[in-house]
Amino acid sequence: MVRFYCDYCKKKAKELGIWHQHQVPVEITVDRLYRGIPGSESAKDTNYYSLAESKTLPPPPTLPSLPPPPPRVLHETRDDKLSVGKMLKTIN
C-alpha cells in the first residue's frame, strides 16, 4: 500500500514537473521499508536466552521515606531468572 502511494506521488510530481531525481537522497524500496522487522529474512538470528542471562537490571530506586530492600531479595530474583532461562534451554 505504501509503495503504491509513493509511486502515485512520484508519477504526479513528474507530470507537474516538480520531480528532480537528484533531490531524492535515497530510493525507497520495499526491502528498505521492511528491513529488520520481525519475520523478515534480513533479521538476524538472536539467542535471547544468552542475552537474558548476561544482562541484569539495576535495583529499582527506593522511595525517600522507605529503607532500601534487603540485598537478598535482589539476588533471589536474579537467581530465579537464571533458573527459568536454564529450564527453557532444556525444553527447547
Buried (B, 14 or more C-beta within 10 A) or exposed (E): EEEEEBEEEBEEEEEEEEBEEEEEEEEEEEEEEBEEEEEEEEEEEEEEBEEBBEEEEEEEEEEEEEEEEEEEEBEEEEEEBEEEBEEEEEEE
